[in-house]
Amino acid sequence: MSASADIAGLRSYEAGDRIRLYAVALVIAVVAELIGSFSFVLGPGKVVMLPMVWALLIGAALGCARTVLPAPLSLPLSTQWYSSAIVQPALLLLIAKLGLLVGASLPKVIASGWALIFQEFGHFFGTAIFGLPVALLLGVRREAIGATFSVGREPSLAIIGEKYGMASPEGRGVLAEYITGTIIGAVFIGLLAGFVASLNIFHPNALAMGAGVGSASMMAAAAGAIAALQTPEAAKEVAAFAAAANLLTSTVGTYFTLFISLPFTVWAYSVLEPVLGRIGLRPRVTTDSQTGDAPAAEASGYAELSLVERSAAWILSGVLVLICSGIATGTNPLDAVPGMIIMIAVVAAGYAVYRLTKSVVPAVCWVSLIAMALTYPDMPGAAEVARLTGKVGFLPLTTPILTFAGLSIAKDVPMFRRLGWPIIVTSLMANAGTFLGATMIAQFFRH
């Protein structure tokens, strides 16, 4: 099915199919929480498999097996596009929760000073420093520029598309990074962050700053894995520092990548390619017409949700979170309802400001700022807001989000295959670089 056909299917989506999607997501999220956390030793550290990872994997498996599953579980491509569209509204609930944590911890965040500011250089240069040499050794050519100048989220697609065009090698590279991050980025960065945290080399707050890579889902996965290895109080600080770093990366990231990291990556490519390109593998990145404008259209082909659909996504995702939180903590989900209502109200208010200001500033920024204001220590009622919203667990928030992400993955698999394994390895190295680079800089400035 073509991207245009998928979008048409999304726009004509029936209410019954929407209900079925949420029902399937509920079952997956509950199963993932019941499985719980699982860890295994890997060399000097350990890998932690959290419920959010199970949710993404189960969702992806259902999507890929849609042709052999019975009708109630079979998710057509139009359903997968709809699931993709739900991820962003669901993420705003996580952003609200993180903003509430940041507000309460803002004095500690501010006290971190230079560590929080300078770790951003690790985010923006780490992708190229770690990813570009590997790409050239694997035989990737100019695609490496698009794949390693950033973590390849939507702003990066726009920057490369405008400067080079999506049919260019650079366009194919950033598209590979985008798809890799969408399909396995959260799982990869979550496993990596948990493993690095288990080594006890870096301070948890330095790791948390490294987790703020500029992608909410990847940040959630990394911060969740780090927080799972800490005490409850330290876990709150991890979430707060990760959110603060992610907000900083998201707000200044577009300008930094456009004016600094992209020119740096182009320069580094011109220096390294004549040397590493000679000893690397033959180019393996697909260069036929299939990887031109059509994949770019598929990658950006999400239909805009109506306000009613968006509001339903906030509420129903909130219900899923309450159920997951009840299973994870063993508490009555109804006790967390007031806190969830506050979070949904924060999301609605932030989105309203976003629309009233003509979408100049991203919605995540407005949601974060409103949430931080509510729990800032000098704000009247901050303690009560923090108490109520504190009953909504941080980790259970990530499970429904990655459930919807998992259910949307299968539609990208054909494109994923066409891009080839060297560019996928390159993308994962870039993701590792942004996390490790920022973590090392944050650790240095902490001392």
Buried (B, 14 or more C-beta within 10 A) or exposed (E): EEBEEBBBBBEEBEEEBBEBBBEBBBBBBBBBBEBEBEBEEEEEBBBBBBBBBBBBBBBBBBBBEBEEBEEEEBBBBBBBBBBBBBBBBBBBBBBBBBBBBBBBBBEBBEEBEEBBBBBBBBBBBBBBBBBBBBBBBBBBBBBBBBBBBBBBBBBBBBBBBEBBEBBBBBBBBBBBBBBBBBBBBBBBBBBBBBBBBBEEBBBBBBBBBBBBBBBBBBBBBBBBBBBBBBEEEBBBBBBBBBBBBBBBBBBBBBEBBBEBBBEBBBEBBEEBBEEBBEEBEEBBBBEEEEBBEBBBBBBBBBBEBEEEBBBBBBBBBBBBBBBBBBBBBEEEBEBBBBBBBBBBBBBBBBBEBBEEEEEEEBBBBBBBBBBBBBBBEEBEEBEEBBEBBBBBBBBBBBBBBBBBBBBBBBBBBEBBEBBBEBBBBBBBBBBBBBBBBBBBBBBBBBE
